[in-house]
Amino acid sequence: MHAPRLWYRLARDRWALIGLALLVTLVVVAVAAPWLAPADPVRGALEQSLQAPSGHYWFGTDVQGRDVLSRTLYGARLSLSVGLISQGVATLLGLALGLIAGWFGRWVDALVMRCADVTLAFPSLLLLIAIAAAVRPSLFVVFVVIGVVGWAAMARLVRGQVLVLRQLEYVQAARALGASTPRLLARHLLPGVLAPVIVAATLGVGGAIMAEAALSYVGLGAQPPTPSWGAMVADGRDLLRVAPWVSLVPGVAIGLTVLAVNLLGDGLRDALEVRPA
């Protein structure tokens, strides 16, 4: 679909525009965090511990006296980076393996799909925790682990699309004319699977952000003192009665980000849908 037509359809979806506007705002906030943050997100003063929201500390302080607003702004950089990069890894892996499995079939298809079945057989969160716990926790590990765990669903989606596309006349004609396998995959099959892949990848960003938050919550994601929304929620779990803002603020940030991504993903799904003339 041409970009102007896609944008026209997307612009008619109010909720998709709300999601896009919210997501753009979050990205701008994340990029501008060093200029927007009113305090150092890592260092705090113990005498300012658990200060309630006020004119000086808009979102209060945590148990170490660090400004919650500043840490939330910097946490947006990590969460959005994890969501985009890890989902990019999952999309590339799933797209490549799905194309190969759907085109070659036979034992290649069986091997790739059985690996996908094994990956999907385990609860994703438990699999994430198991893999992350087996190595030293770091941001790089978070990127790779979330991406590797998320490839299976994308591969199954792409493989299903390829099984349909390979039977179409223009693909069969290109094959009969002697087009090489890389050319067939890149020029004739890849464009046909991009629409559902874009939608699935967009929706997957929200899931990746939630996965990073879950890993950080159990201490297997970003390590202190790096600001992370999941770690911030974990820091305030024992303070909900006396200082609910410590967990509430990053929790709301996670919810808004995932909501924005899902609204945009739903809008893209509707905009990219092939409609009869």
C-alpha positions in Angstrom: 0.0 0.0 0.0 1.3 3.5 -0.9 2.3 5.7 2.0 -0.2 8.5 1.3 -3.1 6.0 1.2 -1.9 4.3 4.4 -1.7 7.7 6.2 -5.1 8.7 4.9 -6.6 5.5 6.4 -4.7 5.9 9.6 -5.7 9.6 10.0 -9.3 8.6 10.0 -8.8 6.4 13.0 -9.1 8.6 16.1 -7.7 6.1 18.5 -4.7 5.3 16.3 -3.9 9.0 16.2 -4.2 9.2 20.0 -1.8 6.3 20.3 0.6 7.8 17.7 0.6 11.2 19.5 1.1 9.6 22.9 4.0 7.5 21.5 5.7 10.4 19.8 5.4 12.4 23.1 7.0 9.6 25.0 9.8 9.3 22.5 10.5 13.1 22.7 10.4 12.9 26.5 12.9 10.0 26.4 15.3 11.8 24.1 15.0 15.1 26.0 15.3 13.4 29.4 18.7 15.0 30.2 17.2 18.5 29.7 13.8 17.8 31.2 14.8 15.9 34.3 14.9 18.3 37.3 17.4 16.2 39.3 20.1 13.5 39.0 18.2 10.2 38.5 20.9 8.2 40.1 22.0 10.2 43.2 19.8 11.2 46.0 19.9 12.6 49.5 18.8 10.3 52.3 17.4 13.3 54.2 14.9 13.7 51.3 13.8 10.1 51.5 10.1 9.4 50.7 9.1 13.0 50.2 5.5 13.2 49.1 4.7 14.9 45.7 5.1 18.7 46.1 6.0 21.8 44.2 9.7 20.8 44.5 9.3 17.1 43.9 6.4 16.8 41.5 6.2 13.0 41.8 7.9 12.7 45.2 11.1 10.8 46.0 12.0 7.2 46.6 13.5 5.5 49.7 17.0 6.8 48.7 15.9 10.3 48.2 16.0 10.2 44.4 13.6 12.2 42.4 10.9 9.9 41.0 10.1 12.2 38.1 13.7 12.3 36.9 14.0 8.5 37.2 10.8 8.0 35.3 12.0 10.3 32.5 15.3 8.4 32.2 13.5 5.1 32.5 11.5 5.9 29.3 14.8 5.8 27.4 15.6 2.3 28.6 12.1 0.9 28.2 11.5 2.3 24.7 15.0 1.1 23.6 14.4 -2.4 24.9 11.0 -2.5 23.2 12.2 -1.3 19.8 15.6 -3.2 19.7 14.4 -6.5 21.2 11.3 -6.5 19.0 13.5 -5.7 16.0 15.6 -8.8 16.9 12.5 -10.9 17.2 11.1 -9.6 13.9 14.3 -10.2 11.9 14.7 -13.7 13.3 11.0 -14.6 12.8 10.9 -13.1 9.3 14.0 -14.9 8.1 13.1 -18.2 9.5 9.4 -17.9 8.5 10.4 -17.2 4.9 12.8 -20.1 4.8 10.4 -22.5 6.4 7.5 -21.6 4.2 9.4 -21.6 0.9 11.6 -24.7 1.3 9.1 -26.8 3.2 9.8 -30.5 4.0 12.4 -31.1 6.7 13.4 -27.4 6.8 9.8 -26.4 7.6 9.5 -29.2 10.1 12.7 -28.3 11.9 11.9 -24.6 12.2 8.3 -25.2 13.3 9.3 -27.8 15.9 11.7 -25.3 17.4 9.0 -22.7 17.4 6.6 -25.1 19.1 9.1 -25.8 21.8 9.6 -22.1 22.4 5.9 -21.4 22.5 5.2 -24.4 24.8 6.8 -22.7 27.7 5.2 -19.6 29.4 7.1 -16.7 27.9 7.8 -15.0 31.3 9.2 -18.2 32.9 11.3 -18.8 29.8 12.6 -15.2 29.9 13.5 -15.6 33.6 15.2 -18.9 33.1 17.4 -17.7 30.2 18.2 -14.4 31.9 19.1 -16.1 35.2 21.5 -18.4 33.4 23.8 -15.5 32.5 25.0 -12.3 34.1 22.1 -9.8 34.1 22.8 -6.8 31.8 21.0 -4.6 29.2 22.5 -6.5 26.4 21.2 -9.8 27.8 17.7 -8.2 28.1 17.8 -7.2 24.4 18.9 -10.6 23.2 16.7 -12.7 25.5 13.5 -10.9 24.8 14.2 -10.9 21.0 15.1 -14.6 21.0 12.0 -15.6 23.0 9.7 -13.6 20.7 10.8 -15.0 17.3 8.5 -18.0 17.3 5.1 -16.3 16.9 6.5 -14.1 14.2 8.0 -17.1 12.3 4.7 -18.9 12.4 2.9 -15.8 11.0 5.3 -15.3 8.2 5.4 -19.0 7.3 1.6 -19.1 7.0 1.7 -16.1 4.7 4.4 -17.6 2.5 2.5 -20.9 2.1 -0.3 -18.9 0.5 1.8 -16.5 -1.5 4.0 -19.3 -3.1 0.9 -20.7 -4.8 0.0 -17.4 -6.6 0.5 -17.1 -10.3 3.1 -14.3 -10.3 5.3 -16.2 -7.9 5.0 -19.4 -10.0 5.7 -17.4 -13.2 8.9 -15.8 -11.7 10.0 -19.3 -10.6 9.4 -20.7 -14.0 11.4 -17.9 -15.6 14.4 -19.0 -13.5 14.4 -16.4 -10.8 16.8 -17.4 -8.0 15.7 -18.3 -4.6 17.1 -15.1 -2.9 15.3 -13.0 -5.6 12.0 -14.8 -5.1 12.2 -14.4 -1.4 13.2 -10.7 -1.5 11.3 -9.4 -4.5 8.1 -11.5 -4.6 7.4 -13.0 -1.1 8.8 -10.4 1.3 6.6 -7.5 0.1 3.5 -9.7 0.5 4.2 -10.5 4.2 5.3 -7.1 5.3 1.8 -5.8 6.2 1.0 -8.4 8.9 4.6 -8.3 10.0 4.5 -4.6 10.6 1.3 -4.9 12.6 2.6 -7.8 14.7 5.9 -6.1 15.3 4.2 -2.9 16.4 2.0 -4.8 18.9 5.0 -6.8 20.0 6.8 -3.6 21.2 4.3 -3.3 24.0 4.9 -6.9 25.0 8.7 -6.4 25.0 8.3 -3.4 27.2 6.2 -5.4 29.6 8.8 -8.3 29.5 11.6 -5.9 30.3 9.6 -4.5 33.2 9.0 -8.0 34.5 12.7 -8.9 34.3 13.7 -5.7 36.0 11.1 -6.3 38.7 12.7 -9.6 39.7 16.2 -8.2 39.4 17.2 -9.8 36.1 16.9 -6.7 33.9 18.6 -3.4 34.2 20.9 -3.4 37.2 20.9 -0.6 39.9 21.3 2.3 39.8 20.1 2.4 36.2 16.6 3.8 36.1 14.1 1.2 34.9 10.4 1.3 35.2 10.2 -2.3 36.3 12.9 -1.9 38.9 11.2 1.3 40.2 7.9 -0.6 40.6 9.8 -3.3 42.5 11.5 -0.7 44.8 8.1 0.6 45.9 6.3 -2.7 46.3 6.8 -2.7 50.1 5.9 1.0 50.4 2.5 1.0 48.8 0.8 2.0 52.1 3.2 4.8 53.0 4.6 6.0 49.7 2.4 4.7 46.8 3.9 7.2 44.3 7.2 5.3 44.2 5.5 2.4 42.3 2.4 4.2 40.9 4.3 6.7 38.7 6.4 4.2 36.8 3.5 1.8 36.7 1.3 4.4 35.0 4.2 5.2 32.6 4.3 1.5 31.6 0.6 1.3 31.1 0.5 4.5 29.0 3.3 3.3 26.8 1.8 -0.1 26.2 -1.6 1.5 25.5 -0.1 3.9 23.0 1.7 1.1 21.1 -1.4 -1.1 21.1 -3.7 1.7 19.8 -1.2 2.4 17.0 -0.9 -1.3 16.2 -4.7 -1.7 16.0 -4.8 1.3 13.7 -2.1 0.0 11.4 -3.9 -3.4 11.3 -7.1 -1.7 10.1 -5.2 0.6 7.7 -3.3 -2.2 6.1 -6.2 -4.5 5.7 -7.0 -5.3 2.1 -10.5 -4.3 1.4 -12.6 -5.3 -1.7 -13.1 -2.6 -4.3 
